[in-house]
Amino acid sequence: MKTVPQSEHKWLHKLLGEWRVTMGPTAAEGTGPSHPEWTESVRSLEGGLWVVAESRGEMPGGGSGTTIMTLGYDTAKKRFVGTFVGSMMDCLWVYEGVLDEGGKSVTLDTVGPDFEGGGKLVRYRDTIAFRNDDHRELSSRMLGDDGAWKLVMTAHYSRKH
């Protein structure tokens, strides 16, 4: 079976390259960047159907961290699919999502641990939005018990030249 890359696969190629990553604050943290700068390297697997993003940096409170995200497009489901793991957690996040009508952002839904406690699983929604070819943003929201999406993290990406 050979899948021919679609326009959605080509959209993912906008992520390719080397990036500087700064984490923005959550509403509870205030207004300035709250974490040290990270770096991200994004490559495509042979065939152009999948991208792999590996990020490295210092964790708030000390110690280093590594995260790996995979993203592709499932032509049968007509949805973006992927995974996310981090060296600081034992959860495998499984993504599924869609491209917005303007082609500027992908919204990925997943389920993971409630970081506010309680030991339950909650829904998350991560959005990758391009501001231009050299700047993008990742925002992560958690669905609260009140049915509202609460911003939990924002990361800003600037392409290294």
C-alpha positions in Angstrom: 0.0 0.0 0.0 1.4 3.4 -1.0 -0.3 6.6 0.1 0.2 9.6 -2.1 0.8 12.8 0.0 -2.3 15.0 0.0 -2.5 18.8 0.6 -2.9 18.1 4.3 0.4 16.2 4.4 2.0 19.2 2.6 0.5 21.5 5.2 2.4 19.6 7.9 5.7 20.4 6.0 5.3 24.0 7.1 6.5 22.7 10.5 9.8 21.4 9.1 13.0 23.0 10.3 14.6 24.3 13.5 12.6 26.5 15.9 13.2 28.5 19.1 10.3 27.9 21.5 9.2 30.2 24.4 6.4 29.2 26.7 3.8 31.8 27.5 2.1 32.0 30.8 -1.3 30.5 31.7 -3.9 32.9 33.1 -2.8 32.0 36.7 0.9 32.7 36.0 0.7 36.3 35.0 1.9 38.1 31.8 5.5 37.3 31.0 7.2 34.2 29.7 7.4 31.8 32.5 9.8 29.1 31.2 13.3 29.1 29.7 13.6 28.9 26.0 13.4 25.5 24.3 14.5 24.3 20.9 12.5 22.2 18.4 13.7 20.2 15.4 11.0 19.0 13.0 11.7 16.5 10.2 9.6 14.5 7.8 9.8 10.7 7.6 10.7 9.3 4.1 7.6 9.6 1.9 6.4 12.9 3.3 3.3 11.5 5.2 4.5 12.0 8.8 6.4 14.7 10.6 8.3 14.2 13.9 9.0 17.2 16.2 11.5 16.8 19.0 11.8 19.6 21.6 14.4 20.0 24.3 14.8 22.5 27.1 14.9 23.2 30.8 11.9 22.5 32.9 10.4 25.1 35.3 12.0 24.3 38.7 15.0 22.7 37.1 16.0 19.6 35.1 15.9 19.0 31.4 13.0 17.8 29.4 12.4 16.3 26.0 9.1 16.0 24.1 8.3 14.2 20.8 5.2 14.8 18.7 4.3 12.9 15.6 1.7 14.2 13.2 0.2 12.9 10.0 -3.0 12.9 8.0 -5.2 9.8 7.8 -6.8 9.8 4.4 -9.5 7.2 5.4 -10.6 9.2 8.5 -10.0 12.5 6.7 -8.4 13.7 10.0 -5.0 14.7 11.3 -3.6 12.1 13.7 -0.6 11.9 15.9 0.9 11.3 19.3 2.8 13.3 22.0 5.1 12.1 24.7 7.3 13.9 27.2 10.2 12.8 29.4 8.5 14.4 32.3 5.2 12.3 32.2 4.1 8.8 31.6 1.1 9.6 29.5 0.9 8.8 25.7 -1.3 11.5 24.2 -3.1 10.4 21.1 -4.3 13.2 18.8 -7.0 13.5 16.2 -8.1 16.7 14.6 -8.9 19.0 11.7 -7.5 21.9 9.6 -9.5 25.1 9.8 -11.2 26.5 6.7 -8.6 29.2 6.2 -5.7 26.7 6.3 -3.9 28.6 9.1 -4.4 26.2 12.1 -4.9 22.5 13.0 -7.0 21.7 16.1 -6.1 18.4 17.8 -8.3 16.7 20.4 -6.9 14.3 23.0 -7.5 12.9 26.5 -5.0 13.1 29.3 -4.6 13.4 33.1 -6.2 16.3 34.9 -3.2 18.4 35.9 -5.3 20.2 38.5 -5.6 16.9 40.5 -8.2 14.4 41.2 -6.6 11.6 39.1 -9.3 11.7 36.4 -8.9 11.9 32.6 -10.1 15.1 30.9 -10.4 16.3 27.3 -7.7 18.6 25.9 -7.6 20.6 22.7 -4.3 21.7 21.2 -4.2 24.2 18.4 -1.2 24.8 16.1 -1.7 28.1 14.4 0.6 29.8 11.9 1.0 33.6 12.1 3.3 33.5 9.1 5.9 31.0 7.7 8.4 31.8 10.5 6.1 32.1 13.5 3.5 29.8 14.9 1.8 29.2 18.2 0.6 26.1 20.1 -2.2 26.6 22.6 -3.4 23.9 24.9 -6.8 24.0 26.5 -8.5 21.7 29.0 -12.2 21.2 29.2 -13.4 22.1 32.6 -16.3 20.7 34.6 -18.3 23.8 33.7 -18.0 22.9 30.0 -15.6 25.8 29.2 -12.2 25.4 27.6 -9.5 26.7 29.9 -6.1 27.8 28.5 -3.4 25.8 30.3 -0.3 26.5 28.1 0.8 28.6 25.1 4.1 28.1 23.3 5.5 30.5 20.7 7.7 29.2 17.9 10.2 31.3 15.8 12.0 29.7 12.9 15.8 29.7 13.3 17.6 31.2 10.2 
